């Protein structure tokens, strides 16, 4: 899958000194999904405010397990985080993030997909349930606006905004 963007922490936080890419010692592969329903609304994961942050929104996705491909992780994450089976999966590209967490690099395999059939109930992990995570379905402009206005800024914001723009261009 083609790399479409490399995001570095100093791109989002100019006050931080640039670091060489090889100084990030931890790495993770993940999938991200621009998942669209029959009404052209996009799935967005919402985390309510806690002691560390205010309301938080981002696109569904998560880590690729050692025994699975990116495509298998895509199907699993869609079911877990949105309760939806997916069809018409298309590659968007890879977004590499340096500094998503201290000393870490994340390689995001990004896809566009559509909901297949009826929406089901998310299958959140215990940790996700404890964080009161939920899926909401928003129009592309509403999702873009809510993510754009989030504080604090982060690499996840930049990734989600880019994917929303690319996903909107893929609508049929």
Phi, psi and omega in degrees: 000138184286139173284124180256340178199144171243122179252131178240148185303327180286347173291326182267325181240085185299339180287345179275141179289138176299145177238154176287146182301327181281000177275354177270113190269335182259140179224154181212139172257139183217167171243151174227144187232127165266097186255122187244138178266183185292345177259016181060032172262149184254141177286132177228134178271130181247130172247121179292166182301149173219195183291340185260328187215166172275199175308140182227134180230139172204167180284152180297154177154178180178186185294149174270120178292154184303329185266006184234159175275170177299321181294321177293320177296323178301311180296315180297312182295322177300314179294315183294313188269338181236344184078014186246138166282156185232153175222172177050047179287132178227139175290138170261313180145181181258139173241118180264131180240122175256118178097016177301325170226161181306132177060024182234151175240139177234131179255105183266121174268113191253138184225154167253138177209162177242151179292136176255118178073210183281149174286136177258194180263132178303153179245066184294150174288169178301317179298317179296322176296321179294333177273001180059035178298142176212157176261136175235151180247118185233156171294159179302314179298321180293317178297316179299313182297317183291323178286322179299325183274359182294144174229136002280161176294155179202169173297326179297323176300310183300317179298311182297319180295317178298315181294324177297318179297315180291320179297319179301322180290345182263356178301144180282000000 
